[in-house]
Amino acid sequence: MLNDDANKEDIIGFLRDKNLPGDEITYAQLAEEILSNTPPQGYLTVSNALQWRLQYSRAISLNNSVDGVKNYDR
């Protein structure tokens, strides 16, 4: 999103759409942090408890085939 010139409101909308736990203050703080410190490309699953295992298993199934993803489960 940052490569496409996203602004603070765009990032807040994205966090809200992904149902990231938090309120408007939290979203605003996270958006400011993201804008001031561009995070590196990575893989992270943030999901509700019932979906956590499915999402985590997806990251593990990448089997170190993506640069920067280390599979410590095996």
HELIX and SHEET records of a PDB file:
HELIX    1   1 LEU A    2  ASP A    4  5                                   3    
HELIX    2   2 LYS A    8  ASP A   17  1                                  10    
HELIX    3   3 GLU A   24  SER A   36  1                                  13    
HELIX    4   4 ALA A   49  ILE A   60  1                                  12    
END                                                                             
